[in-house]
């Protein structure tokens, strides 16, 4: 037995090789040492988003990927963190520090939130809409037909509310009880009262309070929302209309409501178009002026009171740069800068100084002023002169002329406040104007939130729209 044990041990010893120590364990990877946020200083417009970037490096300066990050805003009333990718949203003007954490290592950046600035705007009967520099649309005022476009059931929205359109917007128009906008791809969106097909949805079901794309292959350049119809120009200058046509306001000669866009019956190429309560007007490429639709108040301007279902030339031989269609009257500016109005004159809305209740043909506005643009409202009108001053005339019960009174004016009066305006639009009984510095003011009837301030109430002088 002893012999067998010795043999077994000898055999085992013969099988073993030289001792090899085990390989050392690899060093653990280097963790985050620095975090740098880019850009170094950032600016975002209120209600817009910004994507911040974070670069994580180890102690050797190598960039690390796949590191879990967390983002924190030091003032969540100014700026909110949207997601873990570094997307932030501006909430109100101010500045805040945004920190990003990679474990215990942190980086930071100061983010400035700037106010909304409106680039363009439009007035409807009792609401207004504007497109801001963040390319979102905002509306305020009466909302009983969901014309504000937020989906809210509130009947009044006294301050600007963001319209629920995900696309980047370029232009907007407001009608009697609906609104429409054009996005940067030149698609049109509409929302509000759906009756008569004015939203252009081709019978497609959907909530009219939420904006939807108009059923058309056209690429839109301009939109003009009216009483119960909408008209537009495509990129080639073709006139296209849809909605109510009981008075011929679609200009296709058929007199039937349409829920899809239909070309205006004319070979004319247009450069400007405007929709009123029941009529439409446009300026052609040769600068001639045309109107069609309801004409009970002589708003077509062809010296009659008969409705016109096809475009009808007015003021032959005269040339125009811009045109506007109101409740029962129309106005235009000639290429020489003369303002001319026609149609209903029961509240002196033509500004001609004439006592007549109707002015059947384009007639020069009194006062000898030279205008750049003009807007016909419900029963008043306003224009911007070549020196950027705003003048208004006509009905003034709610202070919509902006001259600090409530007295009707048969001829133009200067809007108070010493403001210089780039554009002006008249609603049913209120007016809004955009200054050269892109600050938006409104005046007149504010009982349904039309003036865009935090409380309801009218003003006979311009007041600044909230949030600017």
C-alpha positions in Angstrom: 0.0 0.0 0.0 2.8 2.4 0.8 4.4 1.6 -2.5 1.2 2.5 -4.4 1.0 5.9 -2.6 4.5 6.9 -3.6 3.9 6.0 -7.2 0.7 8.1 -7.3 2.4 11.2 -5.9 5.3 10.8 -8.3 2.8 10.5 -11.2 1.0 13.7 -10.1 4.3 15.6 -9.8 5.3 14.6 -13.3 2.0 16.0 -14.7 2.4 19.6 -13.3 4.2 22.2 -15.3 6.0 25.3 -14.0 3.8 27.6 -11.9 2.2 30.4 -13.9 0.6 33.3 -11.8 -2.9 34.4 -12.8 -3.4 37.4 -15.1 -4.1 40.6 -13.3 -7.7 42.0 -13.5 -8.1 44.9 -16.0 -8.3 48.4 -14.4 -11.9 49.6 -14.1 -12.9 52.2 -16.8 -12.3 55.8 -15.9 -15.5 57.5 -14.9 -16.8 61.0 -15.9 -14.4 63.8 -14.9 -15.8 66.8 -16.7 -19.2 67.8 -18.4 -19.4 70.6 -20.8 -22.7 72.0 -22.0 -23.1 73.6 -25.4 -23.9 76.2 -26.4 -21.9 78.1 -23.7 -24.8 80.7 -23.5 -28.2 80.1 -25.0 -31.3 82.0 -25.8 -34.8 80.7 -26.4 -38.1 82.5 -27.2 -40.9 82.2 -24.7 -43.0 79.0 -25.5 -40.3 77.7 -27.8 -37.9 74.8 -27.3 -34.1 74.5 -27.4 -31.9 71.3 -27.4 -28.8 71.6 -25.2 -25.9 69.2 -25.7 -23.6 67.8 -23.1 -20.1 66.3 -23.7 -18.7 64.0 -21.0 -14.9 63.3 -20.7 -12.8 61.1 -18.4 -9.6 62.1 -16.6 -7.5 61.4 -19.7 -9.7 63.7 -21.9 -11.5 60.9 -23.7 -15.1 61.5 -24.7 -17.4 59.1 -22.9 -20.6 57.9 -24.6 -23.7 56.3 -23.2 -23.4 58.1 -19.9 -26.7 58.7 -18.1 -27.5 62.4 -17.7 -30.0 64.4 -15.7 -30.9 68.0 -16.4 -32.2 70.6 -13.8 -33.4 74.2 -14.3 -32.7 76.5 -11.3 -35.9 78.4 -12.0 -38.7 76.2 -13.4 -41.0 79.3 -13.8 -38.7 80.7 -16.4 -37.5 77.5 -18.1 -38.7 73.9 -17.9 -36.7 70.7 -18.8 -38.7 68.7 -21.3 -36.8 65.5 -21.5 -33.5 63.7 -20.6 -32.1 64.6 -24.0 -31.5 68.2 -22.9 -34.6 69.7 -24.5 -35.8 72.8 -22.6 -38.8 75.1 -23.1 -39.0 78.8 -22.3 -42.0 79.7 -20.1 -41.6 83.4 -19.4 -38.9 86.1 -20.0 -35.9 85.9 -17.7 -32.8 83.9 -17.2 -31.9 80.7 -15.4 -29.1 78.2 -14.9 -29.4 74.8 -16.4 -27.2 72.1 -14.8 -26.5 68.6 -16.2 -25.3 65.8 -14.0 -23.2 62.8 -15.0 -23.1 61.0 -11.7 -21.5 63.5 -9.3 -19.9 65.5 -12.0 -21.8 68.6 -13.3 -21.8 71.2 -16.0 -23.9 74.3 -16.4 -25.1 76.9 -18.8 -27.1 80.2 -18.5 -30.2 80.2 -20.7 -32.0 83.5 -21.5 -35.7 83.4 -22.3 -36.8 86.3 -24.5 -40.4 87.7 -24.9 -42.7 86.7 -27.7 -42.6 89.2 -30.6 -45.4 89.1 -33.2 -44.4 89.3 -36.8 -47.9 89.4 -38.3 -51.5 89.4 -37.1 -55.1 89.5 -38.1 -58.4 90.5 -36.6 -61.7 88.6 -36.9 -65.1 89.8 -35.9 -64.5 89.5 -32.2 -61.1 87.7 -31.9 -57.6 88.3 -33.0 -54.7 86.0 -34.0 -51.0 86.5 -34.5 -47.8 84.6 -35.6 -44.9 85.1 -33.3 -41.1 84.9 -33.8 -41.2 81.4 -32.4 -43.4 80.5 -35.4 -46.3 79.5 -33.2 -49.7 81.1 -33.6 -51.6 82.8 -30.8 -55.3 83.8 -30.7 -57.4 85.6 -28.1 -61.0 87.0 -27.7 -64.3 85.4 -28.3 -64.2 81.5 -28.4 -67.8 80.4 -28.5 -67.1 78.7 -31.8 -63.6 77.4 -30.9 -62.1 80.1 -33.1 -59.1 80.4 -30.7 -57.9 77.0 -31.8 -56.7 75.5 -28.5 -59.5 73.0 -28.0 -60.6 74.8 -24.9 -64.3 75.0 -24.0 -63.9 78.5 -22.6 -66.2 81.0 -24.3 -63.6 83.9 -23.9 -59.8 83.9 -23.9 -58.7 87.3 -22.8 -55.0 86.8 -23.3 -53.1 85.2 -26.2 -53.3 81.4 -26.2 -51.1 79.2 -28.3 -53.0 77.5 -31.2 -52.7 73.7 -31.3 -50.8 73.4 -34.5 -47.6 71.3 -34.4 -46.2 72.8 -37.7 -44.0 75.9 -38.1 -46.3 78.7 -39.1 -45.9 81.6 -41.6 -49.2 83.5 -41.7 -52.6 83.7 -40.2 -56.1 85.0 -40.9 -59.2 85.5 -38.6 -62.8 85.5 -39.8 -66.2 85.9 -38.2 -66.2 82.6 -36.2 -63.2 80.7 -37.7 -59.5 81.1 -38.3 -56.9 79.8 -40.7 -53.1 79.7 -40.9 -50.4 78.8 -43.5 -47.4 76.8 -42.4 -43.9 76.9 -43.9 -44.7 74.0 -46.3 -47.5 76.2 -47.7 -50.3 73.9 -46.3 -53.4 75.6 -44.9 -55.0 74.9 -41.5 -58.4 76.0 -40.3 -60.5 75.7 -37.1 -63.6 77.1 -35.5 -67.2 77.0 -36.8 -67.6 74.3 -39.4 -70.9 75.3 -41.0 -71.0 75.9 -44.7 -67.7 74.1 -45.2 -65.6 77.2 -44.3 -62.9 74.9 -42.7 -62.3 73.2 -46.0 -62.2 69.7 -44.6 -64.1 67.9 -47.3 -66.5 66.3 -44.8 -63.6 64.7 -42.9 -64.7 64.0 -39.3 -62.8 65.7 -36.5 -63.0 68.2 -33.8 -63.5 71.7 -35.3 -61.9 73.2 -32.2 -58.6 71.5 -33.2 -56.9 72.8 -36.3 -56.7 70.4 -39.2 -55.1 70.7 -42.7 -57.4 72.0 -45.5 -58.2 69.3 -48.0 -56.3 70.7 -51.0 -53.1 70.0 -52.9 -52.5 73.7 -53.5 -49.6 75.5 -51.9 -51.0 78.6 -50.3 -49.4 82.0 -50.3 -52.2 84.0 -48.7 -55.4 83.3 -46.7 -58.4 85.5 -46.0 -61.1 84.2 -43.7 -64.4 86.0 -44.0 -67.9 85.8 -42.6 -68.7 82.2 -43.5 -66.2 81.6 -46.3 -62.4 81.5 -46.8 -60.4 82.7 -49.8 -56.8 82.3 -50.7 -54.1 82.7 -53.3 -51.8 79.9 -54.2 -48.1 80.4 -55.1 -49.0 81.0 -58.8 -51.5 83.7 -57.9 -54.6 81.7 -58.6 -57.6 82.6 -56.4 -59.2 79.7 -54.4 -62.2 79.9 -52.2 -64.4 77.6 -50.1 -67.3 77.8 -47.6 -70.6 79.7 -48.0 -71.6 80.9 -51.5 -75.2 82.0 -51.0 -74.2 85.5 -52.2 -71.6 84.4 -54.7 -68.7 85.2 -52.5 -66.7 82.2 -53.8 -66.6 83.7 -57.2 -67.1 80.4 -59.1 -70.6 81.3 -60.4 -72.3 78.3 -59.0 -73.9 79.7 -55.8 -73.3 76.4 -53.9 -71.5 76.0 -50.6 -68.2 74.1 -50.9 -66.2 72.2 -48.3 -63.2 71.9 -50.5 -61.2 74.7 -52.2 -62.5 75.7 -55.6 -60.8 78.0 -58.1 -62.3 81.5 -58.6 -63.8 81.6 -62.1 -61.2 83.9 -63.7 -58.0 83.6 -65.7 -56.7 86.5 -63.7 -53.6 86.2 -61.6 -54.0 87.9 -58.3 -51.5 89.6 -55.9 -53.8 90.3 -52.9 -57.2 89.0 -51.7 -59.6 90.0 -48.9 -62.7 88.4 -47.5 -65.6 90.4 -46.0 -68.8 89.3 -44.3 -70.5 88.1 -47.6 -68.2 89.4 -50.3 -64.6 89.1 -51.6 -62.2 91.6 -53.2 -58.8 91.2 -54.9 -56.1 93.1 -56.7 -54.9 91.6 -60.0 -51.4 91.4 -61.2 -52.0 94.4 -63.4 -53.1 96.3 -60.2 -56.8 96.5 -61.2 -59.3 95.9 -58.4 -62.1 93.4 -58.5 -64.9 92.3 -56.1 -67.6 89.7 -56.0 -70.4 88.3 -53.8 -73.0 90.1 -51.7 -73.8 93.6 -52.8 -76.8 94.8 -50.8 -74.8 97.7 -49.5 -72.9 98.4 -52.7 -69.8 96.9 -51.3 -68.8 95.5 -54.7 -68.3 99.0 -56.0 -69.8 98.7 -59.4 -72.5 101.4 -58.8 -75.2 98.7 -58.3 -76.7 96.7 -55.3 -76.9 93.4 -57.2 -75.0 90.4 -56.0 -72.1 89.3 -58.3 -71.2 85.6 -58.5 -68.1 86.3 -60.7 -65.3 88.8 -60.2 -66.4 92.2 -61.3 -64.0 95.0 -62.2 -64.3 98.3 -60.3 -62.9 101.7 -60.8 -61.7 101.0 -64.4 -58.5 102.7 -65.3 -57.4 103.1 -61.7 -54.6 101.0 -60.2 -54.4 99.7 -56.6 -51.7 98.3 -54.3 -53.9 96.8 -51.6 -57.6 96.1 -50.8 -59.8 95.2 -47.9 -63.3 93.9 -47.5 -65.3 94.7 -44.3 -68.8 94.0 -43.0 -70.7 96.0 -45.7 -68.1 98.2 -47.2 -64.7 97.9 -48.9 -61.6 100.1 -49.0 -58.4 100.1 -51.2 -55.2 102.1 -51.6 -54.2 103.3 -55.1 -50.7 103.0 -56.3 -50.4 106.7 -55.7 -51.3 106.3 -52.1 -54.9 107.6 -52.2 -57.4 105.8 -49.9 -60.8 105.0 -51.5 -63.8 103.4 -49.9 -67.3 102.3 -51.0 -70.4 100.5 -49.8 -72.3 101.0 -46.6 -71.9 104.5 -45.1 -74.5 104.4 -42.3 -71.8 105.2 -39.7 -69.4 107.1 -42.0 -67.3 104.0 -42.4 -66.2 105.1 -46.0 -64.5 108.2 -44.5 -65.6 110.3 -47.5 -67.5 112.8 -45.4 -70.6 112.2 -47.5 -74.0 112.0 -45.7 -75.3 109.2 -47.9 -76.0 105.8 -46.4 -74.4 104.1 -49.5 -71.4 105.1 -51.5 -71.8 102.9 -54.7 -68.3 103.4 -56.3 -64.8 103.9 -54.9 -64.6 107.4 -53.5 -61.6 109.2 -52.1 -61.3 109.3 -48.3 -61.3 112.9 -47.1 -58.4 114.6 -45.5 -55.7 114.4 -48.3 -53.6 111.8 -46.5 -51.3 109.4 -48.3 -51.7 105.8 -47.2 -49.6 102.6 -47.3 -52.3 100.2 -46.2 -56.0 100.2 -45.2 -58.4 97.9 -43.4 -62.2 97.8 -43.5 -63.9 96.6 -40.3 -67.4 96.1 -39.2 -68.6 99.7 -39.4 -65.3 101.5 -39.2 -62.0 101.7 -41.2 -58.4 102.4 -40.4 -55.2 103.0 -42.4 -51.5 103.6 -42.0 -50.1 106.7 -43.7 -46.7 106.9 -45.4 -45.3 108.4 -42.2 -46.5 105.3 -40.3 -49.3 107.1 -38.3 -52.6 105.3 -37.9 -55.9 107.1 -38.7 -59.4 105.7 -38.3 -62.9 106.8 -39.1 -66.5 105.6 -38.9 -68.4 104.0 -35.9 -66.7 104.7 -32.6 -69.2 103.5 -29.9 -66.6 101.2 -28.3 -63.6 103.5 -28.9 -62.5 101.5 -32.0 -61.1 104.6 -33.7 -58.5 105.0 -30.9 -58.8 108.8 -30.6 -59.8 108.7 -26.9 -63.5 109.4 -27.7 -66.6 107.4 -28.4 -67.9 109.8 -31.1 -68.4 108.6 -34.7 -66.0 110.3 -37.1 -67.0 111.0 -40.8 -63.3 111.6 -41.8 -60.0 110.2 -40.5 -58.8 111.0 -37.0 -55.3 110.3 -35.6 -55.0 107.3 -33.3 -53.7 108.6 -29.9 -50.4 107.6 -28.3 -47.9 108.8 -30.8 -47.2 105.3 -32.0 -45.7 104.5 -35.4 -47.3 101.5 -37.0 -46.3 99.0 -39.7 -49.7 97.4 -40.1 -53.3 97.8 -38.9 -56.4 95.6 -39.0 -60.0 96.4 -38.0 -62.4 93.9 -36.5 -66.1 94.2 -35.8 -65.8 97.0 -33.2 -62.1 96.9 -32.3 -58.8 97.5 -34.0 -55.2 96.2 -33.6 -51.9 97.7 -34.9 -48.4 96.4 -35.0 -45.6 99.0 -34.5 -42.4 99.1 -36.4 -40.7 97.7 -33.3 -43.1 94.6 -33.5 -45.2 95.5 -30.5 -48.9 94.7 -30.9 -51.5 97.1 -29.6 -55.3 96.9 -29.7 -58.2 99.3 -28.9 -62.0 99.5 -29.0 -64.4 96.8 -27.8 -62.7 94.5 -25.3 -65.7 93.0 -23.6 -65.0 89.6 -25.1 -61.2 89.7 -24.7 -60.5 91.2 -28.1 -57.8 93.5 -26.7 -55.6 90.7 -25.4 -55.2 91.9 -21.8 -55.8 90.1 -18.6 -59.1 91.7 -17.8 -62.2 92.3 -19.9 -63.0 95.9 -20.9 -62.9 98.4 -23.7 -60.4 101.1 -24.4 -60.6 104.2 -26.6 -56.8 104.4 -26.8 -54.2 101.7 -27.8 -53.3 99.2 -25.1 -50.5 96.7 -25.3 -51.4 93.0 -25.9 -50.3 90.9 -22.9 -47.2 88.7 -23.0 -44.9 90.9 -25.1 
